Amino acid sequence: MTTKTEMGMAEIEQVLSVGVSPSNVIFSNTTKAAGHLRHARIKGVELMTFDNEAELKKVHSIFPTAKLLLRLRCAPTDCRVVFSHKFGCSPQEAPLLLRAARALGLRVVGVSFHLGSDSRSPLAYESGIEAARHVFEEGRRQGWRMRVLDIGGGFPGDEGTSLHQVTIDKT
């Protein structure tokens, strides 16, 4: 049985064990234990999320060559489990965090958001992408070259639901 403190390392190992290249893995736990950061560094999993200055300082001290995605908080949607009350920074905090990353000499390569579990609203993704667009624009103003947009997950996975049903224009 995997304990909660081992989840970051166990998840990395599980993904790598099926042949996924470390360059294709996003370590998306926004708050990572120091040991998990060291494990990610050893395994070559460079891409990871952050949403606060304390996490930036931790990454700087343990894995300063990491590639970072600024995780945004999304507005609550019709998800079965909503993550916005726990994870992500507000759009207003994003410019400050981008400046903090630059001051530490870290590399921000994009933006991440995750609506929650089982979202059935394409409009929710639209608002997340729109918020990310603003952060990309702010990043450009600050001199960042951000090229990655991680929309997390949240698509329903129950039997009989297709991605097309969830993503078609319902406006």
WOJOLIN-V333393 format. One line per field, one symbol per residue. ss: DSSP state (2 for helix, 1 for strand, 0 for the rest). burial: 1 if it has 16 or more other ideal C-beta (glycine too) atoms within 10 Angstrom, else 0. A space follows every 10 residues. Layout:
ss=???
burial=???
This chain:
ss=0002222222 2222222000 0222011000 0002222222 2220001111 0022222222 2200001111 1100000000 1100000010 2222222222 2220001111 1110011010 0222222222 2222222222 2000000111 0000100000 0022222000 0
burial=0000000110 1100110000 0000111111 0110011011 1010111111 1110110111 0110011111 1111001010 0111001110 0011001101 1000011111 1111110111 0001100100 1100110110 0001010011 1101110000 0000010000 0
